[in-house]
């Protein structure tokens, strides 16, 4: 079988004052067409289908439309991420299964049995599903977002131990020597087998690779930047750029072949880019916006000449200004400028000062961004 790994759709997410719905619709259509052209058997959404737990009706319509389109080609499986309400995601389960759409919003997947296609059959298990098609068997461990508040009864002494236990229990229920074993999870993973010194920095949500059960492929969601933690353990990243800090990242999906074990990354073409322009005058700002094509622009205005309300309105009328940052001037300028830099930049600078110019690892930066509530990119 061929598996299409996607995640972090964040349908309904805006870039105020702009909607991203048209872009999301366009990129989901690109994914649908890719599933058709590549003859995909299963499409996976590894969490964060929506951007908020109670998404707008237009976001739900967009998801169901895309899922139905995909289901005409392949089985479609979505799990709940930290931005999703699991109960709400799985509410239309009875209707979804008829269309070959599996909505794993909860941790008991035993009700998900269905026959979505001639030649294809889904057997629901507590820990996931077993999909049989054309003599092949795919064993999918499904793990929606786990939080520290779910440590069980009695509570596990630490979060990593709890997650390890949950994944082992689900693997024992689903995995088999017959067929391909795959884990689909919405987790915040570290790219090593142990937390080590980084654990002291805080978040119990940061998990070592050692919590994962042995399997053929791990399809992760939660981190918006594509990352290869091991050859067969991947974050595919979000389908669109949702942060100016991640403007240079090529969005992609991953195709996994259960027979050859080949892993292919496929770039996504749709979606407007996020561009940052640092300017020292109003004219430069206006020129940057006019020359930005179809992209969204963040203007960092660094000039002693103030921007009047009329000039700001003129910038906004271009229809491309997504964010305006004005750098404070004067004697305390350098100190104040820090307030206009991203959390990623500030943390990287602090870490270098503390540890003799050394740069922090990407996983450590991701942990810090998680702690301060900024997007993991």
Secondary structure, DSSP 8 states (H G I E B T S, - for coil): -EEEEE----BT-EETTEE-HHHHHHHHHHHHHHHHHTT-SEEEE-S--BSSSS--HHHHHHHHHHHHHHHTTSEEEEE--TTS-HHHHHTTHHHHHHTTEEEE-SS--GGG-EEEETTEEEEEETTEEEEEETTEEEEEEEE----GGG-TTTT-SSHHHHHHHHHHHHHHHH--SSSEEEEEEE-EE-SSS--GGGGGG--TTEE-GGGS---SEEEEES-SS-EEEETTEEE---SS---GGGTT---EEEEEETTT--EEEEE---S--EEEEEESSHHHHHHHHHTSTT-EEEEEE--SS---HHHHHHHHTTS-EEEEEE---STTHHHHHGGGS-HHHHHHHHHHHHTTT----HHHHHHHHHHHT----
